[in-house]
Structure formats: C-alpha cells, structure tokens
Amino acid sequence: MGWDELLAGSGETESQTAWYVLAAGKSPWKVGPVVRYDAWDLEEWSRITAGGYWGEPDDDVRVIVHYEHFEDEAGVHDGRVLAQGMVRF
C-alpha cells in the first residue's frame, strides 16, 4: 500500500493498494505449473498469469512460458504469451 501526492506541494494525497499471489508446483521431472494473480486497487487493474516452467534452479538452462490475461477500467486487453529463457555461464 502506498500513496501519491496528486499535485506537487498541494498536500492532497491518494492512497493505492496492490498485491499478488503466486503458486508454483513441483513434479518428479524438471517441469511444473505456475499461476499468479495481480491486483491494483482491486477495481482498476488485474492480471491472471498461467503457464509452466522447465528446469531446476541449479540447471544451466531453464525456460518459463506463460499466458497473461489482464483488464483495467478500459476493459479487457489482448492477452499475450511470454517465453523467457535463462542460461547460466
């Protein structure tokens, strides 16, 4: 939770609240699911992320792929698929 001063020097502030919840699963193999929910001032902005990962924390190569669905006061936005690779040297 935080606050912003609306106009510099005005002393008028607005508070904002943001939070997220993340859950990741583990399997006997090097893969698992990842789900996350983000919210900012609950009625203004939210995002749901779902995907999976491949690789252990001590592996030289790891990959995570997930889909994001988000909306704000303007409505639902286009979803997106993100892929991230990590290589340890």
Contacts in CASP RR format, 6 or more apart in sequence:
PFRMAT RR
TARGET T0000
AUTHOR 0000-0000-0000
METHOD contacts of the structure
MODEL  1
MGWDELLAGSGETESQTAWYVLAAGKSPWKVGPVVRYDAWDLEEWSRITA
GGYWGEPDDDVRVIVHYEHFEDEAGVHDGRVLAQGMVRF
1 15 0 8 1.000
1 16 0 8 1.000
1 17 0 8 1.000
1 18 0 8 1.000
2 15 0 8 1.000
2 16 0 8 1.000
2 17 0 8 1.000
3 13 0 8 1.000
3 14 0 8 1.000
3 15 0 8 1.000
3 16 0 8 1.000
4 13 0 8 1.000
4 14 0 8 1.000
4 16 0 8 1.000
5 11 0 8 1.000
5 12 0 8 1.000
5 13 0 8 1.000
6 12 0 8 1.000
6 13 0 8 1.000
6 14 0 8 1.000
16 40 0 8 1.000
16 41 0 8 1.000
17 40 0 8 1.000
17 41 0 8 1.000
17 42 0 8 1.000
18 38 0 8 1.000
18 39 0 8 1.000
18 40 0 8 1.000
18 41 0 8 1.000
19 38 0 8 1.000
19 39 0 8 1.000
20 36 0 8 1.000
20 37 0 8 1.000
20 38 0 8 1.000
20 39 0 8 1.000
21 36 0 8 1.000
21 37 0 8 1.000
22 34 0 8 1.000
22 35 0 8 1.000
22 36 0 8 1.000
23 34 0 8 1.000
23 35 0 8 1.000
23 36 0 8 1.000
24 32 0 8 1.000
24 33 0 8 1.000
24 34 0 8 1.000
24 35 0 8 1.000
24 53 0 8 1.000
25 32 0 8 1.000
25 33 0 8 1.000
25 34 0 8 1.000
26 32 0 8 1.000
30 54 0 8 1.000
30 55 0 8 1.000
30 56 0 8 1.000
30 59 0 8 1.000
31 52 0 8 1.000
31 53 0 8 1.000
31 54 0 8 1.000
31 55 0 8 1.000
32 52 0 8 1.000
32 53 0 8 1.000
32 54 0 8 1.000
33 50 0 8 1.000
33 51 0 8 1.000
33 52 0 8 1.000
34 49 0 8 1.000
34 50 0 8 1.000
34 51 0 8 1.000
34 52 0 8 1.000
34 53 0 8 1.000
34 64 0 8 1.000
34 66 0 8 1.000
35 48 0 8 1.000
35 49 0 8 1.000
35 50 0 8 1.000
35 51 0 8 1.000
36 47 0 8 1.000
36 48 0 8 1.000
36 49 0 8 1.000
36 50 0 8 1.000
37 46 0 8 1.000
37 47 0 8 1.000
37 48 0 8 1.000
37 49 0 8 1.000
38 45 0 8 1.000
38 46 0 8 1.000
38 47 0 8 1.000
38 49 0 8 1.000
38 70 0 8 1.000
39 45 0 8 1.000
39 46 0 8 1.000
39 47 0 8 1.000
40 46 0 8 1.000
43 73 0 8 1.000
44 72 0 8 1.000
44 73 0 8 1.000
45 70 0 8 1.000
45 71 0 8 1.000
45 72 0 8 1.000
45 73 0 8 1.000
46 70 0 8 1.000
46 71 0 8 1.000
46 72 0 8 1.000
47 68 0 8 1.000
47 69 0 8 1.000
47 70 0 8 1.000
48 68 0 8 1.000
48 69 0 8 1.000
48 70 0 8 1.000
49 66 0 8 1.000
49 67 0 8 1.000
49 68 0 8 1.000
49 69 0 8 1.000
50 66 0 8 1.000
50 67 0 8 1.000
51 64 0 8 1.000
51 65 0 8 1.000
51 66 0 8 1.000
51 67 0 8 1.000
52 64 0 8 1.000
52 65 0 8 1.000
52 66 0 8 1.000
53 62 0 8 1.000
53 63 0 8 1.000
53 64 0 8 1.000
53 65 0 8 1.000
54 62 0 8 1.000
54 63 0 8 1.000
54 64 0 8 1.000
55 61 0 8 1.000
55 62 0 8 1.000
55 63 0 8 1.000
56 62 0 8 1.000
59 88 0 8 1.000
60 87 0 8 1.000
60 88 0 8 1.000
61 85 0 8 1.000
61 86 0 8 1.000
61 87 0 8 1.000
61 88 0 8 1.000
62 85 0 8 1.000
62 86 0 8 1.000
63 83 0 8 1.000
63 84 0 8 1.000
63 85 0 8 1.000
63 86 0 8 1.000
64 83 0 8 1.000
64 84 0 8 1.000
64 85 0 8 1.000
65 81 0 8 1.000
65 82 0 8 1.000
65 83 0 8 1.000
65 84 0 8 1.000
66 81 0 8 1.000
66 82 0 8 1.000
67 79 0 8 1.000
67 80 0 8 1.000
67 81 0 8 1.000
67 82 0 8 1.000
68 79 0 8 1.000
68 80 0 8 1.000
68 81 0 8 1.000
68 82 0 8 1.000
69 76 0 8 1.000
69 79 0 8 1.000
70 76 0 8 1.000
70 77 0 8 1.000
70 79 0 8 1.000
71 77 0 8 1.000
END
